[in-house]
Amino acid sequence: MAEQSDASPFGPVAAQWMESWRAMLGTGAGISESWSNSMLPFIMKRAAESGFGMAAGNDLAEAIERMAGGPRLADVLDFDRKLASVAVAWSELQSKLAAYHVVAARPWMRAAEQYNARRPQPGGAEPNAGWREQLGAWNQLANEELIANQRTEDFLVAQKQLLQAATEFRARQSDIADTIAAVLGVPTQRDFDDVTRQLTELRREMRALERRIGTSGEPPPRGDA
Amino acid sequence: MSSQTPNKGAAGGFADMTDKLLKAGKLLSDIKDRDVDVGATPKKLVMRRDKVELFRYEPLTEQKVRTPVLLAYGLIGRYTMADLQEDRSLVRSLLSQGLDLWLIDWGQPTRTERWLTIDDYVDDYIHAAVERVCRETGHDRITLLGICEGGVFTTCYAALHPDKVKGLVLTITPIDFHADRDDPDTHHGFLNLWTRSLDGADVDRLVDTYGGLPGEFMSSVFSLMTPMRSLTKYNIDLIDVIDDEARLMNFLRMEKWLADRPAHPGEAAKQWLKDLYQENRLVNGTFTLSGRKVDLRAISAPTLNVFALDDHIIPPTCSKALGALIGTKDYTEIPLPGGHVGLFVSSKSQGRLSKGIAEWLAARD
């Protein structure tokens, strides 16, 4: 694959602004990430659970209260880190989208140049075609240019990077949704995937067993095999 | 659409367009969803396994080919392409030629089907359907008719279960996923090129994030392949058919089929994109299902391979490659004019496809 292009489609000022914004988000996310990746949140959480050593005694009641009350300091910071990472992913997505549009716009310009070059000049020998004929000619020209462009390395790289950025953004959003679901006691996407995986594997085992003992030859009830 | 005279000018043309757009809006608001019926040929549900259903079509004439034929579409799009409307239906045409036709419908996979693999589709769903058809009809072998990805599934089944397959009919089926490089037409094979431009990790991340290959995502990739057609569909093309009720209903049925694009089950999508599109394992002999290598030389059933000469999605070279790899000596190709979808739904191809299949089957019944 070709290397990623660094050229900003919006010019140097916009590029500088976008870079500053990304750096700011990156720094914020970096701080949160350092915090989250360290043992501090774990210890803070454990300490908070025991009332920071100030309120020992009624552990069960406090645990029940915590379960009802949701996250505390460490969780909040972790959530903050996840929000920041969504913002970074969004910024990256916008950047890749802009880069994609630059590459995707090239064939339109080439088609326009060619179309203008081919148009009959006013006062020329060729009569002007109707608008449908002109539109047809334009469509054909643009179609060829667009298809040719899609096969270029620039286009494929831009599209690949856009897909990567969009997927990353979606994955970060899912992280947020899972975090909120966990706080509310609602099954997360991951929980759902785990359940469906177990279900699929169970079915496979059951059907393999059926075949081994030869029961699959029995005609099951119609419409509910 | 009335033809435009050269001197009518852009303003007159624009006024015509506006009038027709208004008319289109009114007409479309009067047509109900139930009026646009696709996949309407009568059929009876015989078996359900998870979301997969096995149907038997009601005969339209006296049975002329005794061996049952099981039709399998792929997981990208739905089988209704083969039964779009009464006068453009491979299903009806085959029934009219006296075939005992069965259908395996994959239903509407969602994230729940994320973990299903091609192994499950071939060795479980198709195998269960074949066994059921055999049991219902008293045959010990049947004919498989695969379309596109469904053709790959049936090819794999024929290689892994040769004792169950009397005949194999493939339509617009990719076998050599890298043979697009041998197709000189630059309009062909973008899907192959695009898939190879991705890393395996991109496919994994996409599938793991969405739990499958979203239908709308695949739709957008297909739209890219015919860029101007995609841009003019809902304005120029729609206006062109608005005065003709039959053409308008054709247009709407096609739109309904295009919109009915369920998500491709996740793990099966990884195999489809990575094992086959990227690594070309079917041709390399390294594609394994349920722990067994799929060896195309193990296909002993007579095989008919039908492909479209202007197929931009599955280049004809990708389909034709089967001839050099398959085990059977009874191998026939029918190249037909038209594109990937046009082969099934265009008025030009109606009859040619079904007649070719029915005659080939009758000769081997």
Interface residues (C-beta under 8 A of the other chain):
Chain A: M1 P127 N128 A129 G130 W131 R132 E133 L135 N139 Q140 A142 N143 L146 I147 A148 Q150 R151 L156 V157 Q159 K160 L163 Q164 T167 E168 R170 A171 S174 Q189 F192 D193 T196 R197 T200 E201 R203 R204 R207 S216 G217 P219 P220 R222 G223 D224 A225
Chain B: M1 S3 Q4 T5 P6 K8 G9 A10 G13 L45 V46 M47 R48 R49 D50 L54 R111 T112 E113 R114 W115 L116 D120 D124 A128 E131 R132 R135 T186 H187 F190 L193 W194 S197 L198 D199 D202 R205 L206 T209 Y210 G211 L224 M225 T226 P227 M228 R229 T232 I236
